Amino acid sequence: MTDAAHVFRAYNDAENAHDPDAAATLLAPDLDVRVNGRPALSSAEDDRAANDELLRRYPDYRREIVDVVANGERAVARWRMRGTPAAPQDAALDVHGCSVVTVQGGRITQAFLYYDGGALAAVLDAARGRDLG
């Protein structure tokens, strides 16, 4: 599976199934993720930590893929993330966004995420050990 759209969809399916091991097989160990133009994650392990935090805060988290366009090793996906907070102080998760991913050798090597959502930003901050709330 080397087609960028298929790899992104398989990664999304693994996330939605809450299967971090399956998701990890689709990520390069030195994954580079940038959110709104800023460095966010720098490894597959960082991605696992972010997803663990996401599921801790939103146990029913799901990301729906709205549309995917692919060309060669690059795919662009529009998506919507939703989840019910586990704690009353957390905001509900309902974020629309876009990911631009590069796939090499059947693994996502780079991802640029663009979205506007404080709830998702709090998850990434907590996963990086900088929970400000």
Phi and psi restraints in degrees (value plus and minus 20) as a CYANA .aco file:
   2 THR   PHI    -138.3   -98.3
   2 THR   PSI     -33.9     6.1
   3 ASP   PHI     -82.6   -42.6
   3 ASP   PSI     106.8   146.8
   4 ALA   PHI     -77.7   -37.7
   4 ALA   PSI     -61.2   -21.2
   5 ALA   PHI     -84.7   -44.7
   5 ALA   PSI     -61.8   -21.8
   6 HIS   PHI     -85.3   -45.3
   6 HIS   PSI     -60.2   -20.2
   7 VAL   PHI     -84.8   -44.8
   7 VAL   PSI     -64.4   -24.4
   8 PHE   PHI     -83.3   -43.3
   8 PHE   PSI     -62.5   -22.5
   9 ARG   PHI     -83.2   -43.2
   9 ARG   PSI     -60.8   -20.8
  10 ALA   PHI     -84.9   -44.9
  10 ALA   PSI     -60.0   -20.0
  11 TYR   PHI     -83.0   -43.0
  11 TYR   PSI     -65.2   -25.2
  12 ASN   PHI     -80.9   -40.9
  12 ASN   PSI     -63.0   -23.0
  13 ASP   PHI     -80.8   -40.8
  13 ASP   PSI     -61.8   -21.8
  14 ALA   PHI     -84.8   -44.8
  14 ALA   PSI     -61.5   -21.5
  15 GLU   PHI     -81.0   -41.0
  15 GLU   PSI     -67.1   -27.1
  16 ASN   PHI     -85.0   -45.0
  16 ASN   PSI     -47.8    -7.8
  17 ALA   PHI    -103.6   -63.6
  17 ALA   PSI     -20.7    19.3
  18 HIS   PHI      36.6    76.6
  18 HIS   PSI      25.4    65.4
  19 ASP   PHI    -136.7   -96.7
  19 ASP   PSI      65.5   105.5
  20 PRO   PHI     -84.3   -44.3
  20 PRO   PSI     -48.5    -8.5
  21 ASP   PHI     -87.8   -47.8
  21 ASP   PSI     -63.5   -23.5
  22 ALA   PHI     -85.1   -45.1
  22 ALA   PSI     -61.2   -21.2
  23 ALA   PHI     -81.9   -41.9
  23 ALA   PSI     -61.6   -21.6
  24 ALA   PHI     -82.6   -42.6
  24 ALA   PSI     -51.2   -11.2
  25 THR   PHI     -88.3   -48.3
  25 THR   PSI     -33.7     6.3
  26 LEU   PHI    -123.1   -83.1
  26 LEU   PSI     -12.3    27.7
  27 LEU   PHI    -139.5   -99.5
  27 LEU   PSI     119.9   159.9
  28 ALA   PHI     -90.4   -50.4
  28 ALA   PSI     124.0   164.0
  29 PRO   PHI     -77.1   -37.1
  29 PRO   PSI     -53.3   -13.3
  30 ASP   PHI    -121.4   -81.4
  30 ASP   PSI      15.7    55.7
  31 LEU   PHI     -65.7   -25.7
  31 LEU   PSI     117.3   157.3
  32 ASP   PHI    -138.1   -98.1
  32 ASP   PSI      94.1   134.1
  33 VAL   PHI    -137.8   -97.8
  33 VAL   PSI     111.8   151.8
  34 ARG   PHI    -143.0  -103.0
  34 ARG   PSI     117.6   157.6
  35 VAL   PHI    -136.8   -96.8
  35 VAL   PSI     101.5   141.5
  36 ASN   PHI      30.5    70.5
  36 ASN   PSI      19.6    59.6
  37 GLY   PHI      67.0   107.0
  37 GLY   PSI     -22.5    17.5
  38 ARG   PHI    -133.8   -93.8
  38 ARG   PSI     124.0   164.0
  39 PRO   PHI     -76.9   -36.9
  39 PRO   PSI     115.0   155.0
  40 ALA   PHI    -147.4  -107.4
  40 ALA   PSI     -67.2   -27.2
  41 LEU   PHI    -155.7  -115.7
  41 LEU   PSI     126.3   166.3
  42 SER   PHI    -149.5  -109.5
  42 SER   PSI      -1.0    39.0
  43 SER   PHI    -187.3  -147.3
  43 SER   PSI     145.6   185.6
  44 ALA   PHI     -84.1   -44.1
  44 ALA   PSI     -53.2   -13.2
  45 GLU   PHI     -85.3   -45.3
  45 GLU   PSI     -59.8   -19.8
  46 ASP   PHI     -81.1   -41.1
  46 ASP   PSI     -59.7   -19.7
  47 ASP   PHI     -82.5   -42.5
  47 ASP   PSI     -62.7   -22.7
  48 ARG   PHI     -81.4   -41.4
  48 ARG   PSI     -63.2   -23.2
  49 ALA   PHI     -82.6   -42.6
  49 ALA   PSI     -61.4   -21.4
  50 ALA   PHI     -84.8   -44.8
  50 ALA   PSI     -62.3   -22.3
  51 ASN   PHI     -88.9   -48.9
  51 ASN   PSI     -56.3   -16.3
  52 ASP   PHI     -80.0   -40.0
  52 ASP   PSI     -63.0   -23.0
  53 GLU   PHI     -87.0   -47.0
  53 GLU   PSI     -61.1   -21.1
  54 LEU   PHI     -78.8   -38.8
  54 LEU   PSI     -65.9   -25.9
  55 LEU   PHI     -91.2   -51.2
  55 LEU   PSI     -49.6    -9.6
  56 ARG   PHI     -85.6   -45.6
  56 ARG   PSI     -63.4   -23.4
  57 ARG   PHI    -100.4   -60.4
  57 ARG   PSI     -50.5   -10.5
  58 TYR   PHI    -155.2  -115.2
  58 TYR   PSI      61.9   101.9
  59 PRO   PHI     -79.6   -39.6
  59 PRO   PSI     -43.8    -3.8
  60 ASP   PHI    -122.9   -82.9
  60 ASP   PSI      -1.0    39.0
  61 TYR   PHI     -70.7   -30.7
  61 TYR   PSI     117.5   157.5
  62 ARG   PHI    -166.5  -126.5
  62 ARG   PSI     128.1   168.1
  63 ARG   PHI    -139.5   -99.5
  63 ARG   PSI     100.2   140.2
  64 GLU   PHI    -113.3   -73.3
  64 GLU   PSI     108.3   148.3
  65 ILE   PHI    -104.4   -64.4
  65 ILE   PSI     101.8   141.8
  66 VAL   PHI    -105.0   -65.0
  66 VAL   PSI     -61.4   -21.4
  67 ASP   PHI    -182.2  -142.2
  67 ASP   PSI     127.6   167.6
  68 VAL   PHI    -155.8  -115.8
  68 VAL   PSI     114.0   154.0
  69 VAL   PHI    -144.1  -104.1
  69 VAL   PSI     111.9   151.9
  70 ALA   PHI    -149.3  -109.3
  70 ALA   PSI     128.6   168.6
  71 ASN   PHI    -166.9  -126.9
  71 ASN   PSI      88.2   128.2
  72 GLY   PHI      45.0    85.0
  72 GLY   PSI    -146.7  -106.7
  73 GLU   PHI    -110.5   -70.5
  73 GLU   PSI      -8.8    31.2
  74 ARG   PHI    -140.8  -100.8
  74 ARG   PSI     119.3   159.3
  75 ALA   PHI    -152.3  -112.3
  75 ALA   PSI     126.4   166.4
  76 VAL   PHI    -141.1  -101.1
  76 VAL   PSI     106.1   146.1
  77 ALA   PHI    -146.1  -106.1
  77 ALA   PSI     112.4   152.4
  78 ARG   PHI    -113.9   -73.9
  78 ARG   PSI     118.4   158.4
  79 TRP   PHI    -165.5  -125.5
  79 TRP   PSI     148.3   188.3
  80 ARG   PHI    -157.5  -117.5
  80 ARG   PSI     104.4   144.4
  81 MET   PHI    -121.4   -81.4
  81 MET   PSI     117.1   157.1
  82 ARG   PHI    -158.7  -118.7
  82 ARG   PSI     127.8   167.8
  83 GLY   PHI    -190.0  -150.0
  83 GLY   PSI     131.2   171.2
  84 THR   PHI    -115.4   -75.4
  84 THR   PSI     109.1   149.1
  85 PRO   PHI     -87.0   -47.0
  85 PRO   PSI     122.6   162.6
  86 ALA   PHI     -98.9   -58.9
  86 ALA   PSI     -46.7    -6.7
  87 ALA   PHI    -138.8   -98.8
  87 ALA   PSI     121.7   161.7
  88 PRO   PHI     -83.5   -43.5
  88 PRO   PSI     -43.2    -3.2
  89 GLN   PHI     -98.7   -58.7
  89 GLN   PSI     -34.2     5.8
  90 ASP   PHI    -106.0   -66.0
  90 ASP   PSI     122.9   162.9
  91 ALA   PHI     -96.3   -56.3
  91 ALA   PSI     132.0   172.0
  92 ALA   PHI     -82.3   -42.3
  92 ALA   PSI     126.9   166.9
  93 LEU   PHI    -116.4   -76.4
  93 LEU   PSI      96.9   136.9
  94 ASP   PHI    -172.6  -132.6
  94 ASP   PSI      70.1   110.1
  95 VAL   PHI    -145.4  -105.4
  95 VAL   PSI     109.1   149.1
  96 HIS   PHI    -118.4   -78.4
  96 HIS   PSI     120.5   160.5
  97 GLY   PHI    -181.0  -141.0
  97 GLY   PSI    -193.1  -153.1
  98 CYS   PHI    -162.4  -122.4
  98 CYS   PSI     119.2   159.2
  99 SER   PHI    -141.6  -101.6
  99 SER   PSI     117.5   157.5
 100 VAL   PHI    -134.9   -94.9
 100 VAL   PSI      93.8   133.8
 101 VAL   PHI    -138.6   -98.6
 101 VAL   PSI     127.2   167.2
 102 THR   PHI    -131.9   -91.9
 102 THR   PSI     113.3   153.3
 103 VAL   PHI    -140.9  -100.9
 103 VAL   PSI     108.9   148.9
 104 GLN   PHI    -154.2  -114.2
 104 GLN   PSI     112.0   152.0
 105 GLY   PHI      40.7    80.7
 105 GLY   PSI      11.3    51.3
 106 GLY   PHI      58.6    98.6
 106 GLY   PSI      -9.9    30.1
 107 ARG   PHI    -149.3  -109.3
 107 ARG   PSI     125.2   165.2
 108 ILE   PHI     -93.4   -53.4
 108 ILE   PSI     102.5   142.5
 109 THR   PHI    -122.8   -82.8
 109 THR   PSI     -47.0    -7.0
 110 GLN   PHI    -168.2  -128.2
 110 GLN   PSI     122.3   162.3
 111 ALA   PHI    -162.9  -122.9
 111 ALA   PSI     112.5   152.5
 112 PHE   PHI    -133.1   -93.1
 112 PHE   PSI      98.1   138.1
 113 LEU   PHI    -128.0   -88.0
 113 LEU   PSI     116.7   156.7
 114 TYR   PHI    -148.3  -108.3
 114 TYR   PSI     103.4   143.4
 115 TYR   PHI    -183.3  -143.3
 115 TYR   PSI     146.7   186.7
 116 ASP   PHI    -147.2  -107.2
 116 ASP   PSI      82.9   122.9
 117 GLY   PHI    -187.7  -147.7
 117 GLY   PSI      93.9   133.9
 118 GLY   PHI     -84.9   -44.9
 118 GLY   PSI     -54.1   -14.1
 119 ALA   PHI     -84.2   -44.2
 119 ALA   PSI     -64.1   -24.1
 120 LEU   PHI     -89.6   -49.6
 120 LEU   PSI     -56.5   -16.5
 121 ALA   PHI     -81.8   -41.8
 121 ALA   PSI     -59.7   -19.7
 122 ALA   PHI     -83.4   -43.4
 122 ALA   PSI     -57.1   -17.1
 123 VAL   PHI     -83.4   -43.4
 123 VAL   PSI     -67.6   -27.6
 124 LEU   PHI     -85.6   -45.6
 124 LEU   PSI     -59.3   -19.3
 125 ASP   PHI     -80.6   -40.6
 125 ASP   PSI     -64.5   -24.5
 126 ALA   PHI     -85.3   -45.3
 126 ALA   PSI     -59.2   -19.2
 127 ALA   PHI     -85.3   -45.3
 127 ALA   PSI     -49.1    -9.1
 128 ARG   PHI    -107.8   -67.8
 128 ARG   PSI     -16.6    23.4
 129 GLY   PHI      58.0    98.0
 129 GLY   PSI       2.6    42.6
 130 ARG   PHI    -143.0  -103.0
 130 ARG   PSI      20.1    60.1
 131 ASP   PHI     -82.3   -42.3
 131 ASP   PSI      94.7   134.7
 132 LEU   PHI    -115.1   -75.1
 132 LEU   PSI     -24.1    15.9
